[in-house]
């Protein structure tokens, strides 16, 4: 700290002024960070440890200055202050800031800068945002590599049915809760006229009927019913009969769906969802009731998200362990089995 204040008075003064102008919760404790930084630098450079004969880690920049460690500290303390500012850190983020600074230093040292000025220039490029992007890219790359391993592929195959069942139950629960739909007459939306549809808790009947804009009717108040067993087919978009009369809201066709009923009259129950999510949930739910595959875009997104989360949870204990793409070979049988292990 004394060397930094005497040698780089302008930068030292700038750091002190910046900290004094920050709000109290964002102030960088200069004394505490300086002490911690010295410990980090000693740990990275393994100062105090005997040299390893087989070590190939050589940093030529430390032989280009009369006070290499002091200069190294000055560059790093400026980087630390900049990172603290970029992260808008508080005292609670102390260790988080130092994890980023440690990574900035280690990544720069791996490039073997020839002198301290080159180190200064290279570490200046490794901002907090750059480190965040690099971490994300490395995480994605590792996940992609791990996802192709045979063990992970088999694990995905094992838990996929459970994930699909979770999505199915969520969709059916959404239908049981019910949705308010707008009424359409002769291809145009009727103002302030709504109807409500919901699935019975036993998943056997769809109840529907008129409602107002605010209240949620009970099953008993929805006098019209459609038995799930009578549903013949699900139609979507332009295939729906009520879309032929639709003259307004060009995007309404993308939110339309109908269920055809297996009856003598061959009637349909027509819907126009209020939004895309509702459309996906209802079409998935009806397909699930019919025993068909859920095919919506939302289902694929939910499946990928839940599967990824489940895989990560199950692999928590393997953090930092390289997963081989192929399982290890099974050794050959021994020549004989006349052996035993003594405890």
Secondary structure, DSSP 8 states (H G I E B T S, - for coil): -HHHHHHSHHHHHHHHHHHHHS-GGG---HHHHHHHHHHHHHHHHTTTS---TT-----GGGGSSTTHHHHHHHHHHHHHHHHHHHTT--GGGHHHHHHHHHHHHHHHHTT--SSHHHHHHHHHH--HHHHHHHHHHHHHHHHHHHHTSHHHHHHHHHHHHHHHHHHHHHHHHHHHH-EEEEEEETTEEEEEEEEEEEE-TTSSEEEEEEE-SS----TTT--EEEEGGGEEEEEEGGGSGGGTT--S-GGGGGGEEEEEE-STT--EEEEE-SSHHHHHHHHHHHHHHTT-----HHHHHHHHHHHHHHHHHHTGGGTT----SS--------S--------
